[in-house]
Amino acid sequence: AQKITQTQPGMFVQEKEAVTLDCTYDTSDPSYGLFWYKQPSSGEMIFLIYQGSYDQQNATEGRYSLNFQKARKSANLVISASQLGDSAMYFCAMRGAGQGAQKLVFGQGTRLTINP
Amino acid sequence: DVKVTQSSRYLVKRTGEKVFLECVQDMDHENMFWYRQDPGLGLRLIYFSYDVKMKEKGDIPEGYSVSREKKERFSLILESASTNQTSMYLCASSVIRDSTRAQYFGPGTRLLVL
């Protein structure tokens, strides 16, 4: 069974600082994918970034990067130069391979608050 | 851009009522999903569908059913609503040809059952 653990229920950061949101995962599949989603107070889940288990380099999308450490089974999200609009819930998720490739398993989320 | 819409943002129903939540996507995605989201529990998969008229149970299907008569539309049905079904309901879709299998979500429906 796949499992995602996010150990930080909440984080408070000053504007313009970098932020690291933690995510660890557990799976027995050799092939899998890891995702981060952002959920503002409006409710919609926004897809931010993806990392495949066989990708050699860490994924980056603008100010977002994914610090993928396969041996430690961690997939932390790094947000550089945080902005007030980054305040939201953030969810880490993973998918498996084969039959499990279509479904996502989510962590419990981390609420990020950016202070001015 | 992928567009997933849900029929209502907020819904108030009474215990025992039959409730329909509708989801429509405009990107010809094969897969569609229904989740519920509760504080501290993250998102939990209720049902998903990988083709018209096909459905599979997720982790918490009890008390729910689904219908997919057209590729773009996936409905979640609460046959007899109960107070423990008060929650945020999120619909998502994904496409098989995308190797990431990223799911794209609608805005969510906040359901209150009195």
Boltz contact constraints between the chains, C-beta under 6 A:
constraints:
  - contact:
      token1: [A, 33]
      token2: [B, 100]
      max_distance: 6.0
  - contact:
      token1: [A, 43]
      token2: [B, 107]
      max_distance: 6.0
  - contact:
      token1: [A, 43]
      token2: [B, 108]
      max_distance: 6.0
  - contact:
      token1: [A, 44]
      token2: [B, 105]
      max_distance: 6.0
  - contact:
      token1: [A, 44]
      token2: [B, 107]
      max_distance: 6.0
  - contact:
      token1: [A, 45]
      token2: [B, 105]
      max_distance: 6.0
  - contact:
      token1: [A, 47]
      token2: [B, 102]
      max_distance: 6.0
  - contact:
      token1: [A, 50]
      token2: [B, 100]
      max_distance: 6.0
  - contact:
      token1: [A, 50]
      token2: [B, 102]
      max_distance: 6.0
  - contact:
      token1: [A, 95]
      token2: [B, 101]
      max_distance: 6.0
  - contact:
      token1: [A, 101]
      token2: [B, 101]
      max_distance: 6.0
  - contact:
      token1: [A, 102]
      token2: [B, 31]
      max_distance: 6.0
  - contact:
      token1: [A, 104]
      token2: [B, 103]
      max_distance: 6.0
  - contact:
      token1: [A, 106]
      token2: [B, 42]
      max_distance: 6.0
  - contact:
      token1: [A, 106]
      token2: [B, 43]
      max_distance: 6.0
  - contact:
      token1: [A, 107]
      token2: [B, 42]
      max_distance: 6.0
  - contact:
      token1: [A, 108]
      token2: [B, 42]
      max_distance: 6.0
  - contact:
      token1: [A, 109]
      token2: [B, 42]
      max_distance: 6.0
